Each structure stands twice: as C-alpha cells, then as structure tokens.
Amino acid sequence: MQSNSGKVLVATDLSPHSDRALDRAVSLARQIEAELHVVHAIEGEPPSGHRDELRREAERLIGAYVRSARAGRGLAFSTHVTFGPGPEAIIRCAEETKADIVILGTHKPRTGDLLRHTTIARVLRESGRPVLLVTERPFTPYRKVMVAVDMSECSRTALEFALRLLPEAELTVVHAYEVPFATFISGEDSDRTVEAKHRENIERLVAGEVEAFLDRYSGKAPSIRQVVARGMVREVVRNETKRSRPELLVIGTHGRSGVAHALLGSVAEDLLRQPPCDILAVR
C-alpha cells in the first residue's frame, strides 16, 4: 500500500480532542505516500441560508489545521463537509473515495462506550474497511507495531494488512494459548514430571504452529518478533502491550454482527472499549 495510490480517510468533529486523529492521519498519509481525505459532518438541521457559510468555515478550519501540521506541509488533501449524522457521512465518504483505511478518534480519552452505540462499530460493520482508532497524540510515524494472532483467517488478514500498510515497522506477533487439561494434571498429588512434560509438549506444538504461520511472511518486514505466552488472550495481549509499548496494536474482526463477534472471542471488543494504545481493526 505504500504508494501514492493509497487513500486515507479521517473523520473529525473539530472538537479539541479530535486533533489527535487528524494529526495521525496527516502523519500516516505522509508516511505511506497516500491521498488524505478529511470528512466532517454537521449534525442537526441548520437554517438553509447558513449551510454554505458553515461548510466554508469548516473547510477553512480543516485546511488551516492540516497545512499547519508539521507533516502537512505540501501534503495534498481533500475536505468533505456534509450535513447529517456522522456515521452515515463517514461510511458514504469511505465508499465514494474508496478509502483504504478510515481513521477515527475518541471524544474523551479512555471514557464512554466506544462500540455498541458509537461510530466505530458501524463503520467496521458497514464499510468493511480497516478502522484505525487513535487514542494517543502522534509524535513520530508508526515504528513499533504489535499484531494479535490466533492463526485464523481473520488474524492472517490483519497481519497481511499491517505488513502492506507499514512494511518498514518493527513487528511483534503475539499468540496466547492455554494448556488443555491443566487442572487435571497440576493437583498436589500429580506427578510434577508428567505435568512439566505435558506443558513442554504443548509449548513446542504451539511454537511450531506460530512458526509455520509466519513462514510465508519471511522477508516482508525488517523484523518479526514472536511472543508465544500461556494465558487468557486479553491478559497476554495487555501484558505484552505494557511490556513492549507498541505504538499500534492490530486486531482482526469477523464483522458479522459488529465487533461483538470479533477475533479472539470478545477480546477485540474489550480492547477497543479500553484501548491500551492506537488500535487498527481489520475485517
């Protein structure tokens, strides 16, 4: 995707906190040499005589902000100011521009229900396009990226998109697993040697599966670090996020009925509701 044919769409409500998503969109468009499109929806029904004035003012504010951004100097961009509900405007604009990625921000950091009744679920479900949720103010391009995988087709799609989007990033692939029958072989009277051997066999099997899963991606990134850890998926992902501090976490979603039916069970929903960093959700 790293060519001038890529298209980045960012939604902004021009609120103080929405500048994080706009900053990231400008930075990402510069990083991957893509066209930048900015959509702003004016909700409600303003008097007809003021519509043009409101549109011009929104376009002026967006243009001034993009041009003033450090990465925005000389960057080509288009503004799309519409009237009506925000989700519909974003989905329609994503279709019209054939956006490769849609960037959204949070109104308030780490608060509110970001999924069930807000824009991200609808954009994921109805546009079918990858959605980047920006929570952090960007100071540098994405360099450290973490992808959660379970070897499914969903996680394969997410990993491949991350490699196309950011081929020069340092990549960490995380896979969590649990040991079958662990409860039955770890009691006080259990043979500890048998327990240790059982765990060792499982760990070797899982590591082999992850290795085989990643073989096809050899050479497609400067480095792919593997993290295979025992435990619940959300705990492993959050712990590794705290430890390695990626700038971007990539997850896959089925998108069948919103992100409630997401990759790794409800983990995607949980992560999007309380994002540990910027999150890219890929259908």
N, C-alpha and C positions, 0 to 999 in steps of 0.2 A: 504493500500500500504506500510505501514511501516514494511517492512520485507526485507530480503536480496534478494528477487526475483525481486524487483523493478529495473528499468533501467532509468538512467538519461543521456540524450544526450545533449551536449553543443557544439555550433559552435563557433570557434574562427578564426579570420583572423590574429592573432598575432600582431595586432596594439596596441598602448599604451592603448587605451580606452577599448579594448576588454577584458582586465583583470578583469573587474567588473563581466561580465557574467561567466568567468571561476572561479573566486573566489566564486560566488554564487553557481555554480554547484558543486564545491568541498564541500562547506558547506552543501548544500541540500542533496547530496549523503550521507554525514556523518550523517546528521540529520535523514534521513529516512532509513538508512542502505541499500542503493541501489548501484548497479554497476554504475560506471561512464564511459561514453564513450565520447571522445573528437574528433570532426571532424574538419579538416582543409582542405579547397580547395585551391589549387594552380591554379589560373586562368591564362589564356593565354596558349601558347604552347612553353614550354622551350625546348632547344635542347635535343634530346634523351639521349645524353651522360651525361646530368646533372640531369636527373629525379631522379635517385636513390640518388644522393647527396642531392638534395633539399628535398626529402622525409625524409632522415635520419636526416637532420638538423632540419626540422620541428618537427619530433618526439622527438629529443633531447631537443628542446626548451620547448615543451609542457610538457614532462616528468619532466624536471628540475623545471618548474614552479609549477606543481601540487605537487611534493614532497616537495617544499619549503613552500607551503601554510600551515598555522597553522593547518587547518582541514585536510590537505592532508597526514599527516604522517601515513604511514601504510595503506593508502586507495588504494584498488585495482582499477586500471583503464586501459582502452584500448584506443589507439590512432588510428584514421582512416585518413590518409593523401591521398587525391585524387587529380586528375588533371581535371580541367574543371570548369564550372560555379558553384558558391556557392550554390544557391537554390537547384539545382538538386542533388548535393552531400549530402546536409542535408536531403532532402526527401528520397533519396535512403538509406542513413545510418540509418535513423529512422526506415525504413521498415526492413532492414537487422538485426538490433539489437533489434527490437520490443520494442523500447523506450516507456516508459510510459509518458514521458514529454520531450519536446525539449526546450532548453534554448538559447535565443539569446540576444545579446547586441546591443546598439546603437553605431554607429561610433563616433558621436558627440552628447553630451547631449542636449536634447530638440530642436534639429535642424533637418531639412530635412524632406522629406515626407517618413514616416516610413511604409506607407501602400500600396499605389497604385502601385508603381514601385519597391518595395523592397522585401526582403526575407519573412517578416512575413506573408504577405497576401498569398503568395504561399504555405508556409509551413502549415498554418491553413487550406487552401482550399484543398490541395492535399494530405497531410499526414493524416488529420483527428485527429491528436494528439494535446493534450493541448500544448500551447506555452507560455513560460514564457519570458516576455520582461524585462530585467534587466537594470535599469537606475541608481540605487544607489550602492555605494560601500558597500558591506555587512560587518558589524562588529559583528553581532550576528545572530543566526538562526532566521527564521521567528517565531515571537511570537504573533504579532498583525495582524490579517487578516480581511479584510472587503470584503463582498460579496454583489454585487448589484443584487437585485431580482425583478422580475415583476410577480412572481407566474406562469410563463410559464414553459414548459418542459425544455427549454434551461437553465433557471436560476436554475431549480431543479438539472439538470445535473452538472452545475458548482458548486453548493453548495455541492452536494454529493462528487464530486471530491476533493474539498477543505477539507472536513471532512476526507476523506481517506488519503489524502496526509499529512495533518498536524492535526492529531486528538488532539494534546495537545495545539494547539494555542488558544488564546483568540479571539473569533469570533464576529464580528459585522455584522448584516444583515441589509441592507438599502433598503427601499422601498419608492419611491416617488409617489405621486398621485396629481391629480388636482380635484378641486371641480366642478362638472357639473353645468352649468347654473349660474356660479358665477357672470358673467357680468350682468345677468338679475335681480339679487336679491340684488345687492350691490350699486345701484344708490342712490343718495342723498335722494330721496323720499321713498326709500324702508323701509319697517318695519325692524328695526335692530334686533328685537327679532326673526323674521322669518329667517333672514339671519344667526344669531348665531345658531339657532336650526338646520337649514339646514347643516351648516358646522359640527356641533356636531354629527349629524346623519351619515354624510359621514365619518368622522374620526372614529367613533365607528365601522362602517361597514368595513373600510379598516383595522383597527387594528385587528378585528376579523378574517379577511381573512389571514392576515400575521400570526396570532397565529395558525390558523388551518394548514397553510402551513408548519410551523416549528414544529408542534406537533410530527411528525414522527422522528424528529432528536433529540428529548429529550434524554439526556444522552450520546450522541455521541461526545460531546465536553465539556471541563471543564466549559465553559460558552458561551451562545449565547445571545448577547445583540441586542435588536431590536431598529431600528431607523425608524420611520414612519414619513415622513415630506411632507408637501404640497409644490408643486412647480414643475418646469421643472426638468426632471431626471438629465440631466448633471449638472445643478446648485446644486441640492441636493447632488449628489454624490461628486462633487468637494468641496462643503462647508463642508460636513462631513469628507472628507479626510483631509482637512486643520485642522478641529477641533480635530479629534481623532488621526491623524497621524499614520495610519496603515503602516506596512512595506510592505504589499502586498494587492493589490486590485484584486478581482476575478470577471470576467465577462463571460457571455456565448455568443456564436455566433452561427448563423444558418449555416454559411459556404456555403450557396447555390451559391453565386457568389462573393466569397471573403467576407471581413468584411464589405462591403458596406451594406449588408443585415444582420445586426447584431442585437443581443438582444437589446431591448430598442431603436429601430429605428437606428439612426446613432450615438448613444452615444458611443458604443464600438469603432467605428472608430475615433471619436473625442478624446476619452481618450487615445487610442493607439498612435495617432498622437502627442498629448501633454500630456504624462503620468505624473500624479501627484506623482507617486511612482512606484515601480515594479508592473507590471500587468500580471496576468495569464489569458489568453483567452482559454476558453474551448468550444469545439464544442459539 
